[in-house]
């Protein structure tokens, strides 16, 4: 899924020295079956998210007002499918069925996209810029506590596909041309924020290995207080993105 960062925006992830599992490679860390299960869940969720992002960008391309915009979104959709293939191949490489790893997350992610279906081109851009970024921030936070091999893969598939600057340019231009659009898009972005956080919490709560990872089990460094700080950082990043779009958080 695309990382929606403006050029001067820093990551939300706290900078901490690599210790424990974060200092190990996959072969060493995967000896812990609970850690392995958490990583399979994480890669499955990411893989389905990338596949859904590909489908959504391809659909959004149909709403594009110009041929150039349509081509730009098609290129981004292709990049998302490439990310999906990397995750699918990694799951197969470690002896897991990619489809089986993705299936537990399909219903929740599909439900999120049904509840937040954009009504027009601009809402689609804001959803990709704001909604996907919240998920990406969450995965970056988790990546800091993963083994070095898995961390490199996760951060690689979270690379910006170019949607960030594209969305900012198009949305700001639309608001400048018609200021009333800003109010509608600000409300839409707030709704996306709430839905995205709720969806992430539901997914984690339903997967024991992932929830253990977040509250300080197999991945070192997280505890309940840190989870709270993590969501504070994600919220702060959201506020910055809203400002980049010219919208009130």
C-alpha positions in Angstrom: 0.0 0.0 0.0 1.3 3.4 -0.8 3.1 5.5 1.8 1.7 8.9 1.6 4.5 11.2 2.8 5.3 14.7 1.8 8.9 15.3 1.0 9.8 16.9 4.4 7.7 14.5 6.5 9.6 12.1 8.8 8.5 8.7 9.7 6.3 8.2 12.7 8.4 5.3 14.0 10.3 5.8 17.2 14.1 5.5 16.6 15.4 2.8 18.9 18.6 0.7 18.8 18.1 -2.8 17.4 17.8 -5.3 20.3 16.3 -8.7 20.8 14.4 -10.0 17.8 15.0 -6.7 15.9 18.7 -7.6 16.0 18.2 -11.1 14.6 17.8 -12.5 11.1 14.7 -14.5 10.0 16.4 -17.9 10.5 17.1 -17.2 14.1 13.9 -15.4 15.0 11.6 -17.9 13.3 12.7 -20.6 15.8 10.0 -19.1 18.0 6.7 -20.5 16.7 4.7 -17.6 18.1 6.9 -15.1 16.4 6.7 -17.0 13.1 2.9 -17.0 13.3 2.9 -13.3 13.9 5.1 -12.7 10.9 2.9 -14.9 8.7 -0.2 -12.9 9.9 1.6 -9.6 9.2 2.7 -10.6 5.7 -0.7 -12.0 4.9 -2.4 -8.8 6.0 0.1 -6.7 4.0 -0.2 -8.9 0.9 -4.0 -8.6 0.9 -3.7 -4.9 1.5 -1.4 -4.5 -1.5 -3.8 -6.6 -3.7 -6.7 -4.5 -2.6 -4.7 -1.3 -3.3 -4.0 -2.5 -6.8 -7.7 -3.2 -7.4 -8.8 0.1 -6.0 -6.3 2.2 -8.0 -7.3 0.4 -11.1 -10.9 1.3 -10.3 -10.0 4.9 -9.4 -8.4 5.3 -12.8 -11.8 5.0 -14.4 -12.8 8.2 -12.5 -9.8 10.1 -13.7 -10.7 13.4 -15.5 -7.9 13.2 -18.0 -6.0 10.6 -19.9 -2.8 11.7 -18.2 -4.3 11.1 -14.8 -5.6 7.7 -15.9 -2.2 6.7 -17.0 -0.6 7.9 -13.7 -3.0 5.9 -11.6 -2.5 2.8 -13.8 1.3 3.1 -13.2 0.7 3.3 -9.5 -1.6 0.2 -9.6 1.1 -1.7 -11.4 3.6 -0.8 -8.6 1.2 -2.0 -5.9 0.8 -5.4 -7.7 4.6 -5.6 -7.7 4.6 -5.2 -3.9 1.9 -7.9 -3.6 4.0 -10.3 -5.6 7.1 -9.7 -3.4 5.0 -10.6 -0.3 3.3 -13.6 -1.9 6.7 -14.9 -3.0 8.2 -14.4 0.5 5.3 -16.3 2.1 5.9 -19.2 -0.3 9.6 -19.0 0.3 9.2 -19.6 4.0 6.8 -22.5 3.4 3.5 -20.8 3.9 0.5 -20.8 1.6 0.0 -17.2 0.5 -3.8 -17.5 0.0 -4.2 -19.1 3.4 -2.1 -16.3 5.0 -4.3 -13.6 3.3 -7.7 -15.1 3.9 -8.1 -14.2 7.6 -7.8 -10.5 6.6 -10.0 -10.4 3.5 -13.3 -9.8 5.2 -12.1 -6.9 7.4 -10.3 -5.1 4.6 -13.1 -5.6 2.1 -15.5 -4.3 4.7 -13.4 -1.2 5.2 -13.3 -0.5 1.5 -17.1 -1.0 1.2 -17.7 1.4 4.0 -15.3 4.0 2.5 -16.1 3.8 -1.2 -15.3 7.2 -2.7 -18.1 9.0 -4.5 -15.8 10.9 -6.9 -12.2 11.3 -8.1 -11.2 13.7 -5.3 -12.5 11.5 -2.5 -10.6 8.6 -4.1 -7.3 10.6 -4.0 -7.9 11.6 -0.4 -8.7 8.0 0.6 -5.4 6.8 -0.9 -3.4 9.6 0.6 -5.0 9.6 4.1 -6.5 6.1 4.5 -3.6 4.0 3.2 -1.1 6.2 5.0 -2.6 5.4 8.4 -2.1 1.7 7.7 1.4 2.3 6.4 2.3 4.2 9.5 1.1 1.3 11.6 3.1 -1.3 9.7 6.2 0.9 9.9 5.8 1.0 13.7 5.6 -2.8 13.8 8.5 -3.2 11.4 10.9 -1.6 13.9 10.4 -4.7 16.1 10.8 -7.3 13.4 13.8 -9.4 12.5 16.1 -7.7 10.0 15.0 -9.8 6.9 11.3 -9.3 7.5 11.8 -5.6 8.4 13.6 -5.0 5.1 10.8 -6.6 3.1 8.0 -4.7 5.0 9.7 -1.4 4.6 10.4 -2.1 0.9 6.8 -2.8 0.1 5.7 0.4 1.9 7.7 2.5 -0.5 5.8 5.4 -1.9 4.5 4.6 -5.4 4.3 8.3 -6.3 0.7 8.8 -5.1 1.6 11.3 -2.4 2.8 14.2 -4.5 0.2 13.4 -7.1 -2.7 13.5 -4.6 -1.5 16.7 -2.9 -1.1 18.5 -6.2 -4.6 17.5 -7.5 -6.5 18.1 -4.3 -4.9 21.4 -3.6 -5.6 22.5 -7.1 -9.2 21.5 -6.8 -9.6 23.4 -3.5 -8.0 26.5 -5.0 -10.4 26.3 -7.9 -13.5 25.7 -5.7 -12.9 26.4 -2.0 -16.1 24.8 -0.9 -14.6 21.4 -1.9 -12.3 21.7 1.1 -15.0 21.3 3.7 -16.4 18.2 2.2 -13.0 16.6 1.8 -12.0 17.5 5.4 -15.1 15.7 6.7 -14.3 12.7 4.4 -10.7 12.5 5.7 -11.9 12.5 9.3 -14.2 9.6 8.6 -11.4 7.7 6.9 -9.2 8.3 10.0 -11.8 6.8 12.3 -12.6 3.9 10.1 -9.0 3.0 9.4 -8.0 3.0 13.1 -11.1 0.9 14.0 -10.3 -1.6 11.2 -6.7 -1.9 12.3 -7.7 -2.5 15.9 -10.3 -5.2 14.9 -7.7 -7.1 12.8 -5.2 -7.1 15.6 -7.7 -8.1 18.2 -8.8 -11.1 16.2 -5.2 -12.5 15.7 -3.6 -13.6 18.9 0.0 -13.6 17.5 -0.3 -10.1 16.2 -1.9 -8.8 19.4 0.9 -10.4 21.5 3.5 -8.8 19.3 2.0 -5.4 19.9 1.6 -5.6 23.6 5.1 -6.9 24.4 5.2 -10.6 23.7 7.3 -11.9 20.9 8.5 -8.5 19.6 10.6 -6.6 22.1 9.9 -3.0 23.1 6.1 -2.8 22.9 3.9 -2.5 25.9 0.4 -1.0 26.5 1.8 2.5 27.1 3.9 2.2 24.0 0.9 1.2 21.9 -0.8 4.5 23.1 2.3 6.5 22.1 2.3 4.7 18.8 -1.3 5.8 18.0 -0.4 9.3 19.1 2.4 9.3 16.5 0.1 8.0 13.8 -2.5 10.7 14.6 0.2 13.4 14.5 1.3 12.2 11.1 -2.3 12.3 9.9 -2.5 16.0 11.0 0.6 16.8 8.9 -0.9 15.1 5.9 -4.1 17.0 6.2 -2.1 20.2 6.3 -0.3 19.1 3.2 -3.6 18.8 1.4 -4.8 22.2 2.6 -7.4 20.6 4.9 -8.2 21.0 8.6 -7.6 17.9 10.6 
